[in-house]
Amino acid sequence: MTPVRIPHPVAEEMLSHARAELPNEACGFLSGSLADGRATRFHPARNVDASPLRYNVHPEDQVRITFAIEAAGEELVAIFHSHTRSAAVPSATDRRTAMYPVPFYLLASLAQPDAPPASALRAWRIADGEATEVPLSLE
């Protein structure tokens, strides 16, 4: 199984975004090379739901980020969101609403807000309502 590979500064950027969005869930996208699972850039987005229990990427952000990824010659590697008080495990809602079976899903747990990326982040594949954890490598 291809691991998700993320540079440590990108992981820190995701967690900073997630902490800044508290008490609500944060969201965004990671771009890079899907073939080798390497995410090289984080694209923060607004959570249009502004909720501590769910996320929904703002449609304007989704379009803007998608165009930016394509213009850079990159691919969508992962969809990111945070859980404000629970583990970085896809919830029933996450599994039900996941619409992209190819990119990874990267979750951050803020149950311990100061936790380092290695313990706060987990990567998943979600397809047909089933979540499978995949290896995550911070470089």
N, C-alpha and C positions, 0 to 999 in steps of 0.2 A: 504494500500500500504506500503510495506516495505521501511523504510527510509534508506538512505545511512548514515552510522555512521563512522566518521573519527576522530582519535585523533588530537587534536590541533597541536602538533608538526609535524605530517604528512602533515596537511594542510599547515603549514608554509613552509615545505620542498618543496611542490609542487609550491607554489608561489615564493619561492626563485629561483627554477629552471626556472620558467616562466620569471621572471625578468632578469635572467642571459642570457636568449636566445634572449632578445629584440635586434634588432627590429623584429625578426622573431617569429612565433608561436612556442611554446614549446609543447612537448608531453611526454607521459609515461603511465605506467600502475599502478594500485593499486591492491594489493593482500590481501587476508584474507579469510573470510567466506562469500560466496555469500548467503547462506541460511538466515543469519541474517543481511546481508547488511553491515557487519563490515569490513572496510578496515584497515589493520594494518601496511602495508608497501607500500612505494612509490618506483617505479622503473623508474628513468628517462631514456628517450630514445632520440636518435638524430632524428631531423626532416630532413629527406633526401631531402625534397623540399627546405629547408632553405628559407622559404617564410614568409612574414608578413601576408599573406592572406589564407594560407592553410597549412595543416600538412600531413605528411605521415611518419609513423614510419619506421626507417631504418630496412630492413629485418634482418640484423645480430642481431640487438638489440632485435627484436621481438622473434627470435629463442632463444637467450641467456636468455631473461627474462622469456619466457614461460617455459623453462627447469628449471630455478631457482625457479619459483613458484611451479612447480610440485614436485621438489626435496624437497621443504620445507613442502610439504603436504598441501599447500594452494590452493586457487582458484583465478581466475581472477575475481575481484569484479568490477573494473571500468577501462575505457579507459579515459585518461586525455589529454586535450589540452587547450591552451590559445588562447584568442582573444586579439590582441594587442591594438585595439582601440574601439572595439564594446562590447556590452553586452555579458554576459555569457549565450547566447541563441544559440542553434544550427542554423547555417546558412543553406541556401538551399543546399550548397555543403556538409555540415556536414550530413544533413538528407539523401541526395542522396547516399553518400559513406559509410554510417554506415552499417557494415556487421555483427555485433554481436548483436542479439536481446536480449540476456540474460544478459550480464554484463551491468552495468550502464555506462553512459557517464558523465564525470565530466568536466565542463568547468570553466575556470577562465577568468575574464575580467581584463585587465590591462589598461583600459581607465583611471583609477585613480591608478597609479602604487603602491602607498603606502596604498591602501585600505586594511583593515583587512580581513582575510579569510571569516568571516561571511557575508561580503557584496560583496566580489570578486568571490566567488564560488557558483555554482548552479549544481544540479544533474538532469539527464534526463534519460529516456528510449527512445530509438529510434528503431522503427521497421517499416518496409515497408514505409519508408520515412516520418513517423509521429513521432513527438517528444512530449513526455508527461513529464512534470516536476514532480520530486519526492522529498519528504522531505529530507533535508540534516541536519544532526545533527553533530556538532563539539563538541567533548568530551574533 
